[in-house]
Amino acid sequence: MSSVSSVMKLLFAPILSTLAVAAAATAATAQTPSEPTFNRDIAPLIWTHCGSCHRPGAIAPFSLIEYRDVRSRARQILAATKNHTMPPWLPEPGHGEFADARRLSDADVRRIEQWVDGGAREGRAADLPPQPVWNDGWQLGTPDLVVEAPDAVTLPPGTSDVFRNLVIPVPLDAARYVRGVEVDPGNRRVVHHAALAVDRSHASRLLDAADPGPGFSGGMFSESARSPESRALGWTPGMTPAFEAPGMAWRIEKGSDLVLLLHLMPSRSGTTETVRPRVALYFAADPPTRAPIDFKIGSKAIDIPAGAASYTIEDRYTVPVDVDLLSIYPHAHYLARDMKVTAAIPGGATTELIWIRNWDFQWQEQYRYRDPLVLPRGTVITMRYTYDNSAANKHNPAGAPGRVVYGPQSSDEMGDVWLRFLPHSPADAEMLAKSYRQHELQNDLALGEQMVAAFPAEPRWHNALGAAYIQAGRVTDAVSQLREAIRLAPDHVEAHNNLGHALQLQEKFAESVAQFREAVRLAPSNDLVHLNLANALEETGDLAEAITEFQKGLALNPVLPDAHNNLGVALAALGRIDEAIVQFEAALDLQPDYVDARTNLTLARQVGGR
């Protein structure tokens, strides 16, 4: 028997060996439908949810397009998908139904796990679908027009944030309608965020020309730069650009400039960086038929103690008209942890608009609802954010946590949620815009009062609170705050200017003129203080000096319609009708729908016999 057994081993060994080799050679291609393969099951998932970033030349540090690349990182991919850090999609499931959601379903994650645990097999070549065609460079495809900052910003290493407004001319032969915007920040390593505005007046160009560096400094746009038709546009880390909904393009005029406000964070490792952003525009053939409004709620009264692991802010807003909610964009800096926004419908249930349980500043997004949410008049929207300022927060940028307050610096905090509303009529839109201004004013008042109490020796907060009191109609309180700001900082130009306005409202015209004169003395190259002095002089009846100040202001900035109109009024009052007509015509050239200038021009022509 032993000899037979030995013979049998010799006879069957080659057969078994051959079968083993065949099994090994075909293991990747002969699975049953329950055994996932890369070509049949995993490649479509990876390409759809990861390929936009994880491909050659894109922003991710490695590619996940070819089998060999995915196979080498199979365990890493499984870990990231099981804890939902990848694909990056912050909203919790079931708390808002969003279009183009990148979140993998539980079934998708199980399929990846089965594939990894089963040996990460490649599968049959015939099962591999064609690769998607990705856009190189621009996520929205080939733009109709790309404009670039005229000069790059050189950012030396440092510890303080830098704010820079770059003015980018838009070469158009005629007005166009914009259906999409995509911002390339120019250097993602140092750009905290970028906000986009449009300037039709060229006032921003003058500020650019007066500043020795590219663009002009400061954390504010120029007075004439505006968000295009009530839309909040720009770039934040992780944001996916999208086209406007049909019928919602916005108009950009011939000769307009884009103004891009860059919030920059210098390198702390000794590296000098350069930043030269670009903006891609996509045009629509037809004018808009619907006009959405981006509306912000949130709290500016943020004051987080050092080490506080659960600090909460809250804001509420009652919608004054019927609206459709199209999208939602939560925003904070690094310490935010949990974000919830809800809508309480009158007489109905409360709907969760979004819930982000683990905020990550690097993956911000404007989340567009799969279907617009109808919010009737009287709906109460509540936002509630929680912050973690402890050392246990891995996103905390401070080595040793300290007190953190509201502000634009990356070391400060914010807490906002932008809501894109679609009003149902022009009258509703006007009421909604007025309500927005009032809501923002209340937040500005809360911020100013908190910061004055916390930092009573800081003149900027007294000035900010005084300006907010002026808008709220609390003029006596405004005067008190502005006088304190000037006591603390006698050369504070903005405080003198704001105090001049407050005194005008109190009809203390001589004192008002004195404050504007001081502002002009301190900032002779500021066109606005010249014009404010001119308006105050006009009110006192000193028309000759008012005309001189109007002319000085317009010499500094010749593209302000109000200044031309008011200069025309002063000239006409002195009987200089022909000169007045020139000014009214200049105002209308800059702003064709300027009703007061049109009326004044008609009257001046009648008086002049035309």
WOKA-V22150 format. One record per residue. N is the residue number from 1. RES is the residue in one small letter. SS is DSSP state (H for helix, E for strand, L for the rest). Layout:
N & RES & SS
N & RES & SS
This chain:
1 & m & L
2 & s & H
3 & s & H
4 & v & H
5 & s & H
6 & s & H
7 & v & H
8 & m & H
9 & k & H
10 & l & H
11 & l & H
12 & f & H
13 & a & H
14 & p & H
15 & i & H
16 & l & H
17 & s & H
18 & t & H
19 & l & H
20 & a & H
21 & v & H
22 & a & H
23 & a & H
24 & a & H
25 & a & H
26 & t & H
27 & a & L
28 & a & L
29 & t & L
30 & a & L
31 & q & L
32 & t & L
33 & p & L
34 & s & L
35 & e & L
36 & p & L
37 & t & L
38 & f & H
39 & n & H
40 & r & H
41 & d & H
42 & i & H
43 & a & H
44 & p & H
45 & l & H
46 & i & H
47 & w & H
48 & t & H
49 & h & H
50 & c & L
51 & g & L
52 & s & L
53 & c & L
54 & h & L
55 & r & L
56 & p & L
57 & g & L
58 & a & L
59 & i & L
60 & a & L
61 & p & L
62 & f & L
63 & s & L
64 & l & L
65 & i & L
66 & e & L
67 & y & H
68 & r & H
69 & d & H
70 & v & H
71 & r & H
72 & s & H
73 & r & L
74 & a & H
75 & r & H
76 & q & H
77 & i & H
78 & l & H
79 & a & H
80 & a & H
81 & t & H
82 & k & H
83 & n & L
84 & h & L
85 & t & L
86 & m & L
87 & p & L
88 & p & L
89 & w & L
90 & l & L
91 & p & E
92 & e & L
93 & p & L
94 & g & L
95 & h & L
96 & g & L
97 & e & L
98 & f & E
99 & a & L
100 & d & L
101 & a & L
102 & r & L
103 & r & L
104 & l & L
105 & s & L
106 & d & H
107 & a & H
108 & d & H
109 & v & H
110 & r & H
111 & r & H
112 & i & H
113 & e & H
114 & q & H
115 & w & H
116 & v & H
117 & d & H
118 & g & L
119 & g & L
120 & a & L
121 & r & L
122 & e & L
123 & g & L
124 & r & L
125 & a & H
126 & a & H
127 & d & H
128 & l & L
129 & p & L
130 & p & L
131 & q & L
132 & p & L
133 & v & L
134 & w & L
135 & n & L
136 & d & L
137 & g & L
138 & w & L
139 & q & L
140 & l & L
141 & g & L
142 & t & L
143 & p & L
144 & d & L
145 & l & E
146 & v & E
147 & v & E
148 & e & E
149 & a & L
150 & p & L
151 & d & L
152 & a & L
153 & v & E
154 & t & E
155 & l & E
156 & p & L
157 & p & L
158 & g & L
159 & t & L
160 & s & L
161 & d & L
162 & v & E
163 & f & E
164 & r & E
165 & n & E
166 & l & E
167 & v & E
168 & i & E
169 & p & E
170 & v & L
171 & p & L
172 & l & L
173 & d & L
174 & a & L
175 & a & L
176 & r & E
177 & y & E
178 & v & E
179 & r & E
180 & g & E
181 & v & E
182 & e & E
183 & v & E
184 & d & E
185 & p & L
186 & g & L
187 & n & L
188 & r & L
189 & r & L
190 & v & L
191 & v & E
192 & h & E
193 & h & E
194 & a & E
195 & a & E
196 & l & E
197 & a & E
198 & v & E
199 & d & E
200 & r & L
201 & s & L
202 & h & L
203 & a & H
204 & s & H
205 & r & H
206 & l & H
207 & l & H
208 & d & H
209 & a & H
210 & a & H
211 & d & L
212 & p & L
213 & g & L
214 & p & L
215 & g & L
216 & f & E
217 & s & E
218 & g & L
219 & g & L
220 & m & L
221 & f & L
222 & s & L
223 & e & L
224 & s & L
225 & a & E
226 & r & E
227 & s & L
228 & p & H
229 & e & H
230 & s & H
231 & r & L
232 & a & L
233 & l & E
234 & g & E
235 & w & E
236 & t & E
237 & p & L
238 & g & L
239 & m & L
240 & t & L
241 & p & L
242 & a & L
243 & f & L
244 & e & L
245 & a & L
246 & p & L
247 & g & L
248 & m & L
249 & a & L
250 & w & E
251 & r & E
252 & i & E
253 & e & L
254 & k & L
255 & g & L
256 & s & L
257 & d & E
258 & l & E
259 & v & E
260 & l & E
261 & l & E
262 & l & E
263 & h & E
264 & l & E
265 & m & L
266 & p & L
267 & s & L
268 & r & L
269 & s & L
270 & g & L
271 & t & L
272 & t & L
273 & e & E
274 & t & E
275 & v & E
276 & r & L
277 & p & L
278 & r & E
279 & v & E
280 & a & E
281 & l & E
282 & y & E
283 & f & E
284 & a & E
285 & a & L
286 & d & L
287 & p & L
288 & p & L
289 & t & L
290 & r & L
291 & a & L
292 & p & L
293 & i & E
294 & d & E
295 & f & E
296 & k & E
297 & i & E
298 & g & E
299 & s & L
300 & k & L
301 & a & L
302 & i & L
303 & d & E
304 & i & E
305 & p & L
306 & a & L
307 & g & L
308 & a & L
309 & a & L
310 & s & L
311 & y & E
312 & t & E
313 & i & E
314 & e & E
315 & d & E
316 & r & E
317 & y & E
318 & t & E
319 & v & L
320 & p & L
321 & v & L
322 & d & L
323 & v & E
324 & d & E
325 & l & E
326 & l & E
327 & s & E
328 & i & E
329 & y & E
330 & p & E
331 & h & E
332 & a & E
333 & h & L
334 & y & L
335 & l & L
336 & a & E
337 & r & E
338 & d & E
339 & m & E
340 & k & E
341 & v & E
342 & t & E
343 & a & E
344 & a & E
345 & i & L
346 & p & L
347 & g & L
348 & g & L
349 & a & L
350 & t & E
351 & t & E
352 & e & E
353 & l & E
354 & i & E
355 & w & E
356 & i & E
357 & r & L
358 & n & L
359 & w & L
360 & d & L
361 & f & L
362 & q & L
363 & w & L
364 & q & L
365 & e & L
366 & q & L
367 & y & E
368 & r & E
369 & y & E
370 & r & E
371 & d & E
372 & p & E
373 & l & E
374 & v & E
375 & l & E
376 & p & L
377 & r & L
378 & g & L
379 & t & L
380 & v & E
381 & i & E
382 & t & E
383 & m & E
384 & r & E
385 & y & E
386 & t & E
387 & y & E
388 & d & L
389 & n & L
390 & s & L
391 & a & L
392 & a & L
393 & n & L
394 & k & L
395 & h & L
396 & n & L
397 & p & L
398 & a & L
399 & g & L
400 & a & L
401 & p & L
402 & g & L
403 & r & L
404 & v & E
405 & v & E
406 & y & E
407 & g & L
408 & p & L
409 & q & L
410 & s & L
411 & s & L
412 & d & L
413 & e & E
414 & m & L
415 & g & E
416 & d & E
417 & v & E
418 & w & E
419 & l & E
420 & r & E
421 & f & E
422 & l & E
423 & p & E
424 & h & L
425 & s & L
426 & p & H
427 & a & H
428 & d & H
429 & a & H
430 & e & H
431 & m & H
432 & l & H
433 & a & H
434 & k & H
435 & s & H
436 & y & H
437 & r & H
438 & q & H
439 & h & H
440 & e & H
441 & l & H
442 & q & H
443 & n & H
444 & d & H
445 & l & H
446 & a & H
447 & l & H
448 & g & H
449 & e & H
450 & q & H
451 & m & H
452 & v & H
453 & a & H
454 & a & H
455 & f & L
456 & p & L
457 & a & L
458 & e & L
459 & p & H
460 & r & H
461 & w & H
462 & h & H
463 & n & H
464 & a & H
465 & l & H
466 & g & H
467 & a & H
468 & a & H
469 & y & H
470 & i & H
471 & q & H
472 & a & H
473 & g & L
474 & r & L
475 & v & H
476 & t & H
477 & d & H
478 & a & H
479 & v & H
480 & s & H
481 & q & H
482 & l & H
483 & r & H
484 & e & H
485 & a & H
486 & i & H
487 & r & H
488 & l & H
489 & a & L
490 & p & L
491 & d & L
492 & h & L
493 & v & H
494 & e & H
495 & a & H
496 & h & H
497 & n & H
498 & n & H
499 & l & H
500 & g & H
501 & h & H
502 & a & H
503 & l & H
504 & q & H
505 & l & H
506 & q & L
507 & e & L
508 & k & L
509 & f & H
510 & a & H
511 & e & H
512 & s & H
513 & v & H
514 & a & H
515 & q & H
516 & f & H
517 & r & H
518 & e & H
519 & a & H
520 & v & H
521 & r & H
522 & l & H
523 & a & L
524 & p & L
525 & s & L
526 & n & L
527 & d & H
528 & l & H
529 & v & H
530 & h & H
531 & l & H
532 & n & H
533 & l & H
534 & a & H
535 & n & H
536 & a & H
537 & l & H
538 & e & H
539 & e & H
540 & t & H
541 & g & L
542 & d & L
543 & l & H
544 & a & H
545 & e & H
546 & a & H
547 & i & H
548 & t & H
549 & e & H
550 & f & H
551 & q & H
552 & k & H
553 & g & H
554 & l & H
555 & a & H
556 & l & H
557 & n & L
558 & p & L
559 & v & L
560 & l & L
561 & p & H
562 & d & H
563 & a & H
564 & h & H
565 & n & H
566 & n & H
567 & l & H
568 & g & H
569 & v & H
570 & a & H
571 & l & H
572 & a & H
573 & a & H
574 & l & L
575 & g & L
576 & r & L
577 & i & H
578 & d & H
579 & e & H
580 & a & H
581 & i & H
582 & v & H
583 & q & H
584 & f & H
585 & e & H
586 & a & H
587 & a & H
588 & l & H
589 & d & H
590 & l & H
591 & q & L
592 & p & L
593 & d & L
594 & y & L
595 & v & H
596 & d & H
597 & a & H
598 & r & H
599 & t & H
600 & n & H
601 & l & H
602 & t & H
603 & l & H
604 & a & H
605 & r & H
606 & q & H
607 & v & H
608 & g & L
609 & g & L
610 & r & L
